[in-house]
Amino acid sequence: MSNLLLRQELLARSFFDLILNKRQLHLLPDFLSLDILESGPFIFSAAHEARDFAQDVRSILAAFDDLRIEVEQVISEPGRVALSVALSGCNTGPLPFAAGPTQRRATWKAIAILGIHDRRISTIRGVSDRASMLQQLGISCLAGPVLEIPAGLNAP
């Protein structure tokens, strides 16, 4: 493996370990490009700026104060690192889509593809198995407004 790929993998693993597992949020600027783009959403929302992504990080750490993320697999190519991760924690704080903390434990999987530019994370694309997490927390995945079709419109 080339030095470039090793540096990228180390950056990605360090991000998950230092920022999320060890909660060293003051190091976020060392990891993130100022114009980071998140799509997915990987955490809670589709952040468009570093400050939005930083807020998402703070939100998940507040929702799961003992959150642990285990990197299970890493695939790296120049400019991009893909990671398969397992997340686990007890919901002790607010979630944006729940009435309040459930005090239940959940374990779920996620995939993240990190774009790397100038030794910083410039993009995060990912998905997490939120449905499994919500089910384990006892939160209905179907909660929310019901879409009603106005009279006179035919549903497909």
N, C-alpha and C positions, 0 to 999 in steps of 0.2 A: 504494500500500500504506500502511496506517495506521501511526502510530508504535508502537502496541501490537504489531502483527504484525512490524514490523521489530525491535523489542526482543526478542520471542520468538525470532525466527530467529537473531539475534545470540547470544542465550543458548545456543541449541542448537548452533550452529556453534562457539562458544567452548568449550563443554563438550567436544566431540570434539577440538578442536585443543589446548586448554591441558591438559586432564586426560589424554587418551589419547595424543595425538601428542607433546606436550611433557613429559608425565609430571609435571605440577605438582600432585601429589596433595594437597598442603597446601591447595589451593583447593577441594577437594570440598565442604566445608561452605558455601561461597559459592554453589554451584550446586544443591545437593540440599536438599529439604525434610527435616526430621528424621523424618517419617513416610512416607518414600518407599515406594512399592509397585512392585515389578517383577514383571511376569508375562511368561511366554514359554517358557522363560527366554531372555533376550536374550544374556547372556554365558555363564555356566555353570550357575547355579542360579536358582531363583525366589526372590530375596531379598525379605524382608518388612520390613526396617528399613534405615536408611541405613548402619549399620555392616556389614550383610551385603552390601549392594551395593558398598560401598567395598572389602570383601574380594574380591568378584568382580572388580572393576577391578584390584586388585593381582595377582590370580591370572592374569588374561589377559596383563598386562604382564610377569609373570614367565615365562609360557609362551612368549611371543613378545617377546623383548627389543628387537626393532627394529620392532614393530607400527606400521603406518601406517594411518590411516583417512582416506579421501577422501569427503567429502560430495558426492554426485552430484546429488541433487535434494532440494528442500525445499518442502513445502506447509504453509502456516500458516493457522490460523483462530483466533479468540479462545479462549485457554486450551489450545491444542493445536498441536503442530508434528510433522509426519511427515517423516522423512528416509530417503532411500535412500543407503546407504553401501557402499563397497568397502573391504574389509580385506585387508591383506597383511602377511606376516611369516615369519620363520624360527623354527621350533619349537626353542628352545634350553633350555626349562625344562619343569617338570612340567605335565601336563594331568590333570584329575581322572579321565579315562576312558582313560588310556594307561599303559603300563608305565614309560615314560621318554621323554626328549626324542628326537625323530627326526632333528634337524638338517636337516630338509627345509623348503622354502619352500612356502607356500600362499597363495592369493588366493581370497577368497569374498565373497559379498554378504550384506547384512542390511538389514532395514527396522526402523526404530524410530519409535514414536509416543510423544512426550513430552507429558505433561500438565504445564501450567505454572500455578502458583498462587503469588501473592505474589512474583513474579519469581524463583522457584526451580522446579526440576524436581520435581514431586510424584508423578508416575507414569511408568513406562517400560514400554511394551508392545512386544514385538518378536519377531522371528524372525531367525535367521541360518542360512545354508546350511551347517550343521555337517557334513552328509554329504559335501559337496564338499570342505570343509576336511580332514576325516578321510581321505578317499580320497587327496588330494594328499600327505598326511603318511604314507601307507602304513598307516593304522590301519583295521582292519576295522570297518565300521558294525554288523556283526552280532555283534560280540564280546559276551560276557556269558552269563548262565545260560540254559540251554535250558528252556523251559516244557514239562513233561511232564503229560499228561492222565492222571489216575488211572484205573485199570481200572474199568470199569463206567460211566464217564461218556462220553456221546456228544459228539463235537466237532461244532459246527454246520457 
